[in-house]
């Protein structure tokens, strides 16, 4: 199982699974997490998030 190092807002370090990481990013509970390339700063570096349900544009992932 993949474990991702993270740093919470209060400076505490931890390790979580990818699913928990997604929740922590969405809830803005962490400052950074580590990828293979190095540390990713939430709110500064690009991170994947769930598509907002109110997205007004076309669904570009749909294949005809």
C-alpha positions in Angstrom: 0.0 0.0 0.0 1.2 3.5 -0.9 1.9 5.8 2.0 2.3 9.5 1.5 4.2 11.8 4.0 2.2 14.9 4.9 2.5 18.0 7.1 -0.6 19.4 8.9 -1.3 23.1 9.5 0.2 22.8 13.0 3.5 21.4 11.7 2.8 17.8 12.8 4.1 15.2 10.3 2.2 12.0 9.5 1.8 9.4 6.8 -1.5 8.6 5.1 -2.9 6.6 2.2 -3.9 8.3 -1.1 -7.6 8.3 -0.3 -7.1 10.1 3.0 -4.7 12.5 1.3 -7.4 13.5 -1.1 -9.8 14.3 1.8 -7.1 16.3 3.7 -6.4 18.3 0.5 -10.1 19.1 -0.1 -10.7 20.0 3.6 -7.5 22.2 3.5 -6.1 20.4 6.6 -2.5 20.0 5.4 0.2 22.4 4.3 2.2 20.0 2.1 2.7 16.4 1.1 5.5 14.5 -0.6 5.6 13.1 -4.1 8.4 11.4 -5.8 9.7 14.7 -7.2 9.6 16.4 -3.8 7.2 18.3 -1.5 4.0 19.7 -2.9 2.6 22.8 -1.2 -1.2 22.9 -1.1 -2.5 26.1 -2.5 0.8 26.9 -4.3 1.6 23.9 -6.4 -0.9 22.2 -8.8 -2.8 19.3 -7.1 -5.5 17.1 -8.4 -8.9 17.7 -6.9 -12.4 16.4 -7.6 -14.2 18.2 -10.4 -16.7 20.7 -8.9 -20.3 19.6 -9.6 -21.3 23.1 -10.7 -18.6 23.2 -13.4 -20.4 25.1 -16.3 -18.2 23.9 -19.1 -18.5 20.8 -21.3 -17.4 17.4 -20.1 -14.1 17.0 -22.0 -13.3 13.5 -20.7 -16.3 11.9 -22.4 -15.4 9.9 -25.5 -18.0 9.6 -28.3 
